[in-house]
């Protein structure tokens, strides 16, 4: 109240002396008002990120540095002990290796398939709108339902994939040595969970890319064609540089989603057999929630953070440089 | 205890406080007995509500019965009962979120994954309820106590366990001259002879509940132990463990196919029902599924409580199911009364579950047991309590034992040996992991 009174007196004073700049308070200058307006607009987003991302992150950091259990969350500080415990475990290294293979492998495949699909969908053909709509189905289906469908298709006894391959005489009948056990043979099991992730994710990559491609002015492409640029040259020298910001954001999103994808592995194999598909999210869940060791589970899940951080920094800095 | 301390003797005068204490306890005890006999809660329950969290039972008919039972119990006692069924693997996450929020269900069921040790400081002390039930229905199974007890107090009430017996095809066994299988060696022999005829066996070498039960049953029946009885020291590094691993490797090579590395909890059910398996080691839900889907196979499917190891030991590893209530439960009395009512209705529960729910209290094993006693094949399970152990055996179902269970260290040890890993190296690796888990819980 006192402040507002003071502001009123200042305003009156400013009028009385005929517009002397010195008496205008700093927060009423046009620059300050612009800043204030900008920060006010930004505040909801900052608040949202702080509450929904920052707070859980800090809480998981607190858990990771404590001996918290599900029944005793108010725990003692143990420093980096939980991280040390994870690094002493052989299972952790297996999960870390699988996580990297899973993320990088699935990322590359989604990139390749998504790009191919985006270019195909860019071409005019009858029913293109319907195909584009159908494309999003894998991404929009509830994950539990689609993964259970794949579980049946990968079943060791009743697999429709094996049945089809067998009918095509590409493999023997059930019980023969070349009958694939998709979720049972270590490399096949990891490939299978990656495949489901790719199946689910590559339409997203295609749509992101498609959005970028449609934003490229056709005149630019035509000019490149007139100049004699091949398809690959047009793609790498014209299209990619123009849609790079969209590609960066899409890649960042996809990497985060893949690296933290618990559902597919949990529902298909739960990390088995013998850790062949164990990834950091499943290990963290089984240790932190199912075994109740919250601190150690949080530490395992936070190993994802240093894995992601450098990649995200590089991506965002590149993006900013391009904008500058 | 307090009664005996304050009760007047011949030589002591009867004080007003002592008189009131003794008579008060007597009245309360009599009321409780009346209440139990009438299956009706006291008046203060009227108008309250009771929220119950439980799993989706593998026998859907049991869930229908439980929902109906709860409704009738609620109507009788003036309590609004609501039961939420969720998949059993989702229960631990739900417990964690309810505890963190300090709000949730008034009564919850832990299934297979036992969290009494982790949460007991925040669970209602149910010792009086456990004692009352023990007086009424005989002793609790000794091996079950660690599911509900911490430091001698009961924080959860065992409801039932799931037995995982041997289910074997008599017609196939007869065809290879193994007519009365009793030992693991008999089952290995049958699988060896029947696999070339298109009838292999299978036990999960994967990350699922059945893998945890099945390989532990083999391990314990061979005389191996996870820990000492105190649960403090790991005792898995033994010649019995080596023998069990050697046996499992031979049984896999001779009698199974690589499919078992991908199996989940239902795969062996399907293997039996499809007519392929010569035997499986599974809950009787597999028996019931086969009854419903393949009567010809069902006709020839028989049961053995557990196969015996080389020393004659038989240890079946059951899946315990227990009731617990948070201290922040809004209806603690309702939770207790409901648990008592459900144990009182054990016979009906066994019938509703088609013999699936095995009781924890001795008197419930009086023959003929409902759902089992009148069925020639299932009747062999009427002494299942004598051969049932639980994870961590002979130690308690403690938090570190739970972590060893949920990280699948035992099935993974068997898997690696089945895939050709050298037994000594594999044991060193996995027992090392177990030691790290137990050490963390000691220091943590």
Interface residues (C-beta under 8 A of the other chain):
Chain A: X67 X69 X70 X71 X72 X73 X78 X85 X88 X89 X90 X91 X151 X154 X155 X156 X157 X158 X175 X181 X182 X183 X184 X185 X189 X269 X270 X271 X272 X273 X274 X275 X283 X286 X287 X289 X290 X291 X292 X293 X294 X295 X296
Chain B: X92 X93 X95 X96 X99 X100 X113 X115 X118 X119 X120 X121 X122 X198 X205 X206 X207 X208 X211 X257 X258 X259 X260 X261 X262 X263 X264 X267 X270 X271 X274 X276 X399 X402 X403 X405 X406 X407 X408 X411 X412 X415 X416 X419 X429 X432 X433 X436 X440 X441 X444
